[in-house]
Amino acid sequence: MLTVGNPSQGWSDANREAESFMNVLHQWLCRSNRWRATLEERVPWVLADSDLGSNVLELGPGPGLTTDLLRTSMTQLTALELDPKLAHALRSRLKDGKVRVVEGDAANMPFGDAEFSGAVSFTMLHHVPSPELQDRLLREVFRVLRPGGLFVGSDSLMNWFMRIIHIGDTLVPVNPDTFGVRLQNAGFEVSEVEKNAQAFRFRARRPAG
């Protein structure tokens, strides 16, 4: 049976507009060869030794650079994107049927309980407009994952460059030192939160029992 959150619990129209807006520098970076090269290193770092199963959910793919990397190794991949323009562009570009692109709110997902075997999130959590909505997103990921399903991902550490490229954009930093507790509060068993010089990665599981 399909069970979804209350629509009033998702992002407001104002938050949707704020999340969707990016300044020119940020838009360029998210499509640049520099960022693509960063992701070619970061995605394998995040996915290392992770069995996500056959039906994987990607949160907030944006222009789809991470989707391009994920789709080569995933049996079935669903990309959930809030921004209508980005969702339409990604759906139009990926016409081979290997990726299902859904326009929707990750804090109020249009999916049934326990629908996915795994979920991934790459450098999108800081775009969620408040810590409360970030926590709601974590609870939604827990809901749509099957028992035993993995949730893995990464986000960037805060520095001067992150703040510059987010001038005029939504930027709600995620503290890796407290993120494990937030995942646990959403119901997950946390196996890893690890930092490198630029980002942190996490690995958590919905309990099998």
Secondary structure as GFF3:
##gff-version 3
##sequence-region A 1 209
A	DSSP	three_ten_helix	7	9	.	.	.	ID=ss1
A	DSSP	alpha_helix	13	20	.	.	.	ID=ss2
A	DSSP	alpha_helix	24	30	.	.	.	ID=ss3
A	DSSP	alpha_helix	33	47	.	.	.	ID=ss4
A	DSSP	beta_strand	56	59	.	.	.	ID=ss5
A	DSSP	alpha_helix	65	70	.	.	.	ID=ss6
A	DSSP	beta_strand	77	81	.	.	.	ID=ss7
A	DSSP	alpha_helix	84	93	.	.	.	ID=ss8
A	DSSP	beta_strand	99	103	.	.	.	ID=ss9
A	DSSP	beta_strand	116	122	.	.	.	ID=ss10
A	DSSP	three_ten_helix	125	127	.	.	.	ID=ss11
A	DSSP	alpha_helix	131	144	.	.	.	ID=ss12
A	DSSP	beta_strand	145	156	.	.	.	ID=ss13
A	DSSP	alpha_helix	160	165	.	.	.	ID=ss14
A	DSSP	alpha_helix	176	185	.	.	.	ID=ss15
A	DSSP	beta_strand	189	195	.	.	.	ID=ss16
A	DSSP	beta_strand	199	205	.	.	.	ID=ss17
###
